[in-house]
Amino acid sequence: MLYLVQTPNLPGLVPTTIDGGLHTPDMNKEGPLMPHCDAVLPRFPRQQTGMSMLLGLILAQVGGHAVAQNADAQPRYGSTSLEWGFADDPFTVQIDSPGGDDSASAAGSDCYGYIEASRPDFRLTYKAGIHQLGILVDSDVDTTLVVSDPDGVWHCNDDSWSLENANPGIMLTTPRTGDYNIWIGTFLPDESAELTVLAITEVDEPDWLVMDLGVRDMLIDSSYDADGNIVFGDDQSMFANDGECDDDRFSGIGMASVPVSEDRFHDASDCRVLFDAGSLSLFGEVYSAARAPAGDTGVEITTIDFGNNTSLYANDGECDDPRFEGPGSAGYNTDKDLMRDASDCRMLFDAGLIELAN
């Protein structure tokens, strides 16, 4: 059903329509769907009628109120200008509080989650060239992505096939020059995230998973308070108080078999008890249970970046990372598995069955 509302000229409110599908302005031809289920709703030509403008608004009832996104408002986390071929790829922005109370479905029937519709989270002004443009999110909660491009076309994604942990990403193969207004939503309303990073890249989509977004450094910084004490978080994990640590920042013999990022900072009691008992380490720290306070260099910290689990041989009980050696190491390791067998190598390192090769 198409809802038509006569309203004064409100900047940034983009008319869209749905009538059993996505449509182009002539209402007869089906509009294109972007790859990976990114919903695209075209902007209709504005028809001025003296004192008013005709807008089509989707009114969706999905457990929250649908509010049209205001793309002209000041972004919550700033803006940047990039030209194709930019050097610092990926460009990243830390998002302190993604999501909101407004349903993202106002941007299209295939747009999911909850956002702060009153203004974008970030604005990219992009000068296009011969490269593709990727916009993606890395977070410890289930996030969604809503993007308005320079033509007023909406692009949405929930879970990208190129990313882990239910993170979203959108690849624009032929981006246009102009402003891209970006909202980072959460799949559930009012969901709290410890660490969320927005990334803008021209890297091929299959390589997103191994791209360094600087998340680990941000995560390490947020895991200690000003006095150098570990921030264990709370007990909101559904597996809290079960005698195992489900927080994937830790490693050791007290860990759950499959820790996930959703439980990061949310299994405090279990992880604190096991850490104090010497059964866990944090980020592979070798010499110290906590960081020294700022300015105090008396405590030595050695941190190993184990990487991720994208190796074909991940989680097979052997360490396939060629940086390590010992009885727990696989018999034949190659550089293609460098920093890509994190869980196996972390577990075996903590158990003393491998060590960093000289």
GIRA-V931488 format. One record per residue. RES is the residue in one letter. PHI is phi in degrees with one decimal (999 if undefined). PSI is psi in whole degrees, 0 to 359 (999 if undefined). OMEGA is omega in radians with two decimals (999 if undefined). Layout:
RES|PHI|PSI|OMEGA  RES|PHI|PSI|OMEGA
This chain:
M|999|139|3.13  L|-101.5|123|3.10  Y|-100.3|124|3.13  L|-113.2|129|-3.08  V|-126.8|128|3.07  Q|-91.4|125|-2.99  T|-149.1|156|3.04  P|-59.6|166|-3.11  N|-71.0|103|-3.12  L|-105.7|120|-3.08  P|-65.9|139|2.99  G|86.1|351|3.11  L|-86.2|118|-2.99  V|-102.2|121|-3.13  P|-71.6|135|3.08  T|-137.0|169|-3.14  T|-147.7|154|3.03  I|-144.6|134|3.14  D|-150.0|64|-3.06  G|80.8|11|-3.14  G|169.1|184|3.11  L|-97.9|137|-2.99  H|-130.7|153|3.02  T|-85.6|170|-3.01  P|-56.9|335|-3.11  D|-80.4|359|3.05  M|64.8|13|-3.12  N|-115.7|325|-3.10  K|-98.3|143|3.07  E|-74.4|135|3.13  G|-78.9|164|-3.10  P|-75.3|145|2.98  L|-101.7|132|3.13  M|-69.9|158|3.09  P|-60.3|156|3.07  H|64.0|33|3.05  C|62.7|31|3.04  D|-81.3|119|-3.10  A|-78.0|135|3.14  V|-122.6|120|3.08  L|-117.4|119|-3.07  P|-73.9|152|3.04  R|-78.6|134|3.07  F|-85.0|150|3.04  P|-60.7|137|3.14  R|-76.8|129|-3.13  Q|-107.0|102|-3.12  Q|-76.8|135|3.14  T|-129.2|55|3.10  G|81.5|280|-3.05  M|-113.2|2|-3.05  S|-145.1|173|3.14  M|-136.3|142|-3.12  L|-91.6|125|-3.13  L|-121.5|141|2.99  G|-105.4|124|-3.10  L|-120.6|135|3.02  I|-79.6|130|3.06  L|-112.0|102|-3.06  A|-108.3|141|3.10  Q|-114.2|96|-3.10  V|-129.6|39|3.11  G|91.0|358|3.11  G|-148.5|175|-3.13  H|-93.1|136|-3.12  A|-88.5|124|-3.14  V|-128.6|131|-3.14  A|-63.9|136|-3.12  Q|-69.2|139|3.09  N|-99.6|96|-3.05  A|-75.1|346|-3.08  D|-90.9|352|-3.08  A|-74.6|162|3.12  Q|-66.7|126|-3.11  P|-64.3|149|-3.11  R|-68.9|325|-3.05  Y|-118.6|25|2.98  G|92.4|195|-3.07  S|-153.1|167|3.07  T|-152.8|161|3.06  S|-117.5|128|3.14  L|-131.4|146|3.07  E|-113.2|145|-3.10  W|-50.5|141|-3.07  G|82.2|16|-3.10  F|-57.8|144|-2.97  A|-72.7|313|-3.05  D|-83.8|75|-3.11  D|-107.7|119|0.17  P|-86.2|151|2.95  F|-86.5|128|-3.05  T|-125.2|151|3.10  V|-136.9|129|3.07  Q|-81.2|128|-3.12  I|-107.3|114|-3.04  D|-72.7|324|-3.03  S|-145.0|86|3.12  P|-73.0|165|3.04  G|84.4|185|-3.13  G|178.1|203|-3.08  D|-102.7|353|-3.02  D|-98.5|135|3.12  S|-67.2|133|3.11  A|-72.7|352|-3.08  S|-65.3|346|3.06  A|-62.8|338|3.11  A|-86.0|346|-3.13  G|160.1|156|-3.07  S|-67.4|340|3.11  D|-102.4|18|3.08  C|-102.2|122|-2.98  Y|-115.0|165|3.05  G|91.1|191|-3.04  Y|-129.3|135|-3.07  I|-133.2|173|2.96  E|-97.0|95|-2.96  A|-69.9|339|-3.00  S|-65.6|337|3.10  R|-161.4|153|3.14  P|-67.3|162|3.00  D|-80.0|325|-3.10  F|-154.9|151|3.09  R|-125.8|126|3.06  L|-107.1|124|2.96  T|-100.5|115|-2.95  Y|-120.0|133|3.02  K|-100.4|108|-3.01  A|-77.1|156|3.08  G|-145.7|237|-3.09  I|-99.4|359|-3.05  H|-97.5|157|2.97  Q|-78.3|168|-3.13  L|-133.7|123|3.12  G|-111.6|139|3.07  I|-128.4|122|-3.04  L|-145.7|167|-3.08  V|-131.8|141|2.98  D|-122.2|122|-3.07  S|-148.6|161|3.08  D|-89.8|2|3.01  V|-123.9|167|-3.14  D|-73.8|109|-3.07  T|-108.8|163|3.06  T|-130.1|168|-3.04  L|-136.8|132|3.09  V|-130.2|126|-3.08  V|-132.4|132|2.99  S|-104.1|123|-3.06  D|-90.6|179|-3.07  P|-60.5|338|3.11  D|-90.3|3|-3.10  G|79.8|14|3.10  V|-86.2|137|-3.10  W|-95.2|136|3.08  H|-124.6|131|-3.10  C|-133.1|150|3.05  N|-152.2|147|3.08  D|-106.9|285|-3.11  D|-113.9|115|3.13  S|-82.6|139|3.09  W|-66.3|343|-3.08  S|-91.1|358|-3.04  L|-129.7|162|3.11  E|-100.1|171|2.97  N|57.9|39|3.05  A|57.5|36|3.11  N|-90.5|147|-3.11  P|-96.5|157|3.05  G|-158.5|147|3.14  I|-128.7|128|3.07  M|-109.2|122|3.08  L|-103.3|108|-3.02  T|-73.9|331|3.10  T|-130.7|71|-3.08  P|-65.6|154|3.10  R|-102.6|157|3.04  T|-74.9|136|3.11  G|141.7|199|-3.05  D|-92.1|134|3.02  Y|-115.4|114|3.12  N|-95.9|128|-2.91  I|-122.2|129|3.00  W|-115.9|133|3.02  I|-106.0|115|-3.12  G|-102.8|171|2.96  T|-115.5|146|-3.08  F|-63.3|326|3.08  L|-107.6|150|-3.13  P|-70.9|148|3.03  D|55.4|36|3.11  E|-85.9|138|-3.07  S|-97.2|131|3.12  A|-115.8|140|3.08  E|-83.3|325|-3.08  L|-151.4|120|3.11  T|-134.5|132|-3.13  V|-126.6|128|2.98  L|-93.3|132|-3.13  A|-124.5|140|3.07  I|-121.3|128|-2.98  T|-148.8|160|2.96  E|-113.9|10|3.13  V|-71.4|147|3.10  D|-57.9|143|-3.05  E|-58.4|320|3.12  P|-61.6|342|-3.12  D|-94.9|1|-3.13  W|-59.8|322|-3.01  L|-63.7|329|-3.10  V|-102.3|8|-3.14  M|-75.7|138|-3.14  D|-84.9|110|3.12  L|-97.7|4|-3.10  G|74.3|14|-3.08  V|-65.3|322|-3.09  R|-62.7|316|3.13  D|-63.1|318|3.09  M|-62.9|320|-3.12  L|-66.8|319|3.10  I|-61.9|315|-3.14  D|-60.6|321|-3.11  S|-80.1|353|-3.10  S|-90.3|0|3.13  Y|-131.1|143|3.06  D|-86.3|184|-3.05  A|-63.7|338|-3.14  D|-94.0|4|3.12  G|85.8|10|3.12  N|-87.1|148|-3.13  I|-70.0|135|3.03  V|-91.7|105|-3.11  F|-82.1|334|3.10  G|95.5|223|-3.08  D|-128.6|190|-3.11  D|-116.5|43|-3.10  Q|-87.4|353|3.08  S|-64.1|144|3.09  M|-67.4|348|3.12  F|-107.1|14|3.13  A|-63.8|148|3.07  N|61.2|36|3.07  D|-108.9|8|3.10  G|88.1|356|3.08  E|-122.3|152|3.09  C|-92.3|122|-3.13  D|-102.6|3|-3.13  D|-82.4|117|-3.01  D|-75.5|4|3.01  R|-73.7|339|-3.06  F|-100.7|163|3.04  S|-148.8|158|3.14  G|139.2|185|-3.03  I|-75.1|348|3.11  G|-92.7|6|-3.06  M|-80.6|151|2.95  A|-64.5|158|-3.05  S|-65.6|325|-3.13  V|-134.4|79|3.07  P|-69.6|146|-3.11  V|-129.9|160|-3.06  S|-66.0|335|3.14  E|-62.9|338|-3.14  D|-96.2|6|3.12  R|-64.0|129|-3.11  F|70.0|8|-3.03  H|-123.5|20|3.05  D|-137.1|52|-2.93  A|-61.1|311|-3.03  S|-62.8|312|3.13  D|-60.0|311|-3.05  C|-67.9|324|3.13  R|-66.1|315|-3.13  V|-62.0|314|-3.11  L|-69.7|325|3.09  F|-66.4|314|3.14  D|-64.0|333|3.12  A|-82.8|358|3.13  G|83.4|13|-3.11  S|-90.1|350|-3.10  L|-131.5|156|2.92  S|-125.4|158|3.14  L|-110.7|119|-3.13  F|57.2|30|3.10  G|70.4|23|3.13  E|-64.5|135|-3.01  V|-100.2|319|-2.95  Y|-104.7|341|-3.00  S|-139.4|145|3.11  A|-82.5|345|3.13  A|-152.2|155|3.10  R|-73.8|155|3.05  A|-74.2|149|3.04  P|-57.5|160|-3.12  A|-55.0|131|3.12  G|89.5|347|-3.13  D|-96.7|114|-3.11  T|-102.2|18|-3.06  G|-80.6|350|-3.13  V|-112.8|126|-3.10  E|-92.0|133|3.13  I|-120.6|131|2.99  T|-118.4|121|-3.10  T|-117.2|130|3.11  I|-105.1|127|3.04  D|-90.3|104|-3.10  F|-78.8|345|3.08  G|89.5|225|-3.09  N|-132.4|189|-3.09  N|-116.6|46|-3.10  T|-94.8|0|3.08  S|-66.1|148|3.05  L|-63.9|341|-3.09  Y|-109.2|17|3.13  A|-64.2|147|3.07  N|61.6|36|3.08  D|-108.5|7|3.10  G|89.0|357|3.08  E|-123.2|150|3.10  C|-90.8|119|-3.12  D|-100.9|4|3.13  D|-78.0|121|-3.05  P|-68.4|354|3.10  R|-72.9|344|-3.04  F|-111.4|157|3.08  E|-143.6|160|-3.13  G|134.6|177|-3.07  P|-63.3|339|3.12  G|-89.0|358|-3.13  S|-81.4|145|3.07  A|-63.9|158|-3.04  G|-68.2|329|-3.09  Y|-137.4|108|-3.11  N|-112.0|141|3.14  T|-126.0|165|-3.10  D|-63.8|340|-3.14  K|-66.5|342|3.10  D|-102.5|12|3.12  L|-60.6|121|3.12  M|59.3|31|-3.11  R|-127.0|17|3.09  D|-136.2|54|-2.92  A|-61.6|310|-3.02  S|-63.2|313|3.12  D|-60.5|310|-3.05  C|-67.7|322|3.11  R|-64.3|315|-3.14  M|-62.5|315|-3.11  L|-71.6|326|3.08  F|-65.4|314|3.13  D|-64.1|331|3.12  A|-84.5|358|3.12  G|79.5|16|-3.08  L|-94.5|350|3.01  I|-140.7|163|3.04  E|-147.5|162|3.10  L|-64.5|131|-3.14  A|-71.5|149|3.12  N|-74.8|999|999
